[in-house]
Amino acid sequence: MKKRYLYLLLLPGVLFLTVFMIVPILLTIGSTLFAENTVTFDRYITFFQDRYFIDILLTTLRVSIFTTLICIFLGFPAAYFVSKLRPRQKAILLLLTIFPLLTSPVVRSFSWMIIIGKNGVLNKVLLGMGLISEPLDILYTPTAVMIGLIHLFLPLIIVTLVGVMENIEHDLLEAAESLGASRLSVFLKIVVPLCVPGLMIGSILVFVGSFTAYTTPALLGGQQRVISTFLYQNAMTLNDWEVASVIATIMMVVTIVIIVLMNLSAKKLNPRG
């Protein structure tokens, strides 16, 4: 009886997700597969024969993957440092870490436009120091999009890893060092494998967020299209909801495939996790 009541508590949430998420997703996918009461993949074949779309998809994947890797590279040592601090210092640094998430994406993007534009702060400083002879073309490129996305999603990696690293027993590390392991060996053979579950969760959050982000690529990418801005263009500007549904379905499939691959990688790196 008690379990039955517990299942009833899940009912409102399940109904909400079914009506407002699962049903719309199924309808979106279904609208791309059926034409004149028959199942067809013609829309997808047409899309993957279009070089312009393939370039957009590859650019989006490249930006998302590099953003994820850079966030891992920057976030792992930062999280390790924060996890070793006292509770008060840790709380202050974590608050500063999540501050970008509390700022509007529009405000963040315009701030980067001021910094990395042709007449921006970065170019003025580099020109003034004589390090470059002409302004760098960073704004409205995939590099600018990655900078904005890293600024946005780096806190996710750090916060996720700090939570995992806090649970690593300090005695375990000391025991490894007492048995002759160097600090580098302890870090690579104990800390890193134990952090794999948190690392995968953070990586998935960063990749999915980067792959589906719209505001940052739209403002910092300019005419450089990614799949989210391409979707918006077809749905809102061209009013072609059929093509927009195909793009949305492809985005969902790619996201699921990447998540599955990341989970498989995590199991190989840490079978016990």
Steps between C-alpha positions, in 0.01 A plus 500: 500500500778743588674441166172564322470840668860579408424425135202737519741778600676448165178532302484885470860523380459209256181650356664840461804357320281279281267780388753780460817314398454140381187557289638811320828317428315199356279727290806687371678178404183354351441804279840442336445129430147492359387636163170403342448225760829328418831488684775680312855615569513728195524815710806369683662374179450843344653666801809284514555555130514874563862608548392825670317311774786253545741792549269651762468167683877439497570856619255454787655167598851643481409801715319280756780242525777759532297695755455183706869405483618850593254513791639167626859620459430825689245366746676190633798674667276784619257253659789308661631823653157607629426156648815527721399831659330561832116512495479881521754559222338228291157661534633839388679357195200288402279808521738687269512196272124482445464878459510481116195271514309777679571750220286530188653336189433824312701703752787250492506494121502878465780517757710267286415705190655802674807299596579305180359732232730664242496818705467311825707498815710197402608638162577842647722347767684273253547786251620730777757242611615450142422128504282523187508733199128487420185411699419132541181370337356309795143628517241325278710184472471152659779605736284782636211258547727260693624781724144594589395138559805424715420805714145370535557129564836481681325541839299181434818293471658659807196465726438140390863396557528677835205294627673178391847593625367588846396137546846357425648376827818685587628187677489315167735754343733493799509121492601503133778752570623294798532198270736691272268658243595849385247783517460486124431126512250549782323768297490298176428155643270586792354849475425500127327156487289585806395825335389336173125483589489870589716585202260322264197674651667838467617422147150399392355821645760711321470318167120501492490864610754600236333295226157654563599853606343780299560844653879482524557366144246745359674803654865395485482289185332754274455344155685189617209257527468222755215251507295691760508827303427303181195350673382844611546640151286229341229511767464873566642677194414261215196355683598155373396284793547178306872565453525631857352171629762301307779715647357459852481122458859482377610707801325259738650193332853643501465598867383151599781334303765720665358434846505123440859514375606704804334251736675209329832683531434563869435128561827407332697759697335412829321160485401519867340843451 
